[in-house]
Amino acid sequence: MSEQAVQKINTWIGDGTLSRTAGEAIMQWLDDPACAAFAGAILTLIDAGNTGELEEAFGTSIAFGTGGMRSPMGPGPNRFNTITVGRAAQGLARYVSGMGDGDEPAGDEPSGEGPDGRDRRAGGSGPDGWHNRCSGGRAGASVVVAWDTRHNSETFAKETARVLAANGIPVLIFDGYRSTPALSFAVRELGAAAGVVISASHNPPGDNGFKVYGPDGGQVVAPRDEAITREMHRAGEIRRIPFDEGVERGLIRMIDPQVDARYVAVLADLSLDDARDVRLVYTPLHGVGMTSVVKALVQLGYRDVHFVDEQSAPDGAFPTLEGGIANPEKPAAFQLGIQKAAETEANLVLASDPDADRIGCALPLPDRGWEAAPEDLVLNGHQIGALLCHYILSRKQAAGTLPSRGLFCKTAVTSDLAALIARSCGLEVVDDLPVGFKHVGAEIERMPEGTTFVFGTEESHGYLADARIRDKEAATGILLAEYTAWLKRDNRTLRDELDDIYRAYGYFREVQRSVALPGAEGARRIEGIMAALRASPPERIGGRAVCRMIDRLSGQARDLRTGTTGPVASERVNILVFTLSEAGHTRVIVRPSGTEPTIKYYVSASSVDMGGTRISIDNLAASMLTDMIDLCEGM
């Protein structure tokens, strides 16, 4: 390390431009031979005086958030690179092998009981809870590893395998990129102790991520994610062996292709009807969907499927997408798919994200077909969830296959419409889960004996209809194709069906906004907004009086009309809910993101508790969102 670099760092620390934590971490990385590959990039940042990036990259370390460990790629403990991936793998190896001190958090933990009295925290206690669950598995304490099409994903996956193997943990790895739900299935199918998928989902092209799955095939939740993070920090030396050596020694093995075949068979089992007369456009948005969604469509006999050729090839730069954002939540991601649909006169467009766990769809308008802006053609995640829920439950009812004790799950920020449909069909409903589909997976694992999971949904286009997979599954979207073909027999469309659902259960309008506040200052700003809202909640939003503020972090609800407070039985997460009615269908939810430097606003407005027309409900939702953002920006 050059004296000039040291002098600059010490100067920045002295004048407060750079924190001492960041400065010391920079010098440690420059001195560490294991970090030699990053020295050039670090010195470039120092020479450029880019203290903002240096502080971001070295001032803290990556932790597990809503979607695991996720960050921009680059040097530093708060960036995604072979060092941080190696440390995560070393921590996981310690945890799986029982070297750690268990997964119970220090101190008292708030109750995780939901309204039904069931504990909403992770099952099991300490590493033994994890190990005992998989002791009879065919692969023992092995770990399954998968990766998506992002830049460097294969490199990071093999780095993970190298570290696990060096610690004596057998690794089962795919021979190429696969979907995240395929990883979830494989963990269960192979009786593994854990799984890792390298993916940053729909994040920008410069990001990557590391998600850990337990023996149940679901993403780890608290307290296990916290325990693995602790083991990462305690890991010390990162053990590694060459990948090829791991293969030669039998510590790293390729997964049998029959596992893929069994996975696709599970996807085909989702089918509820033999209707196939539909013209479909599908795009994987440069991701892995050709290995799951397309294989399921082929196995089920769909013949009139058209692909967006420009987006079918894997490409971690996501070059055809605005800003490189391959997110089916964004109507802009459908631009090329809609063009293809117009050319082929298709009935619908399906698009999955890079790791094929989210699915979105676009439908033509009855009067203009595909000649409209994408935002007028693309359904939101709440609408898709309601349609899938209605189709699955109604078809199972008609066939007499709806279980007598069925379970429906959704997250707290997801519209209540699907929950109303589920209740009307007699299902047990869990509708207050924290954000992140991992909580749906955890709820499945906690099901009482005799209960059958039927459907789970979240607003960010995550859906699951089969408990043999424990994470959201983009291939659930094949049911939208089937639903379309089934309705086509009666000259009806999914839009007609959605209108009928609104007439039967009430109209719902959901809008959302994410406000980016990057950097350490942004983090302080987000913390300040949440504190200010707790201290002084708004009395009116969108011109309507606020009834209650529910603080999911403290587990308390405050009635703003009477000033009284009382406990709320739910898992403790940093979410504030402002309800505008007793029923609570019309509400605003505010929360910090667990994966990005943003604060998120979720608005739901409904005729069920507000009355009025669709136009008035749409206007109310827009007004509520504007009011809430303006209020928070002024804090």
Beta strands, then each sheet from edge to edge (+ up, - down):
strand 1: 69-72
strand 2: 143-147
strand 3: 171-173
strand 4: 194-198
strand 5: 207-213
strand 6: 252-254
strand 7: 280-283
strand 8: 305-307
strand 9: 348-352
strand 10: 359-362
strand 11: 406-411
strand 12: 428-433
strand 13: 452-458
strand 14: 462-464
strand 15: 508-516
strand 16: 540-541
strand 17: 544-545
strand 18: 548-551
strand 19: 556-559
strand 20: 565-567
strand 21: 576-579
strand 22: 587-592
strand 23: 598-606
sheet 1: 1+ 5- 4+ 2+ 3+ 6+
sheet 2: 8+ 7+ 9+ 10-
sheet 3: 12+ 11+ 13+ 14-
sheet 4: 15+ 23- 22+ 21- 18+ 19- 20+
sheet 5: 16+ 17-
end
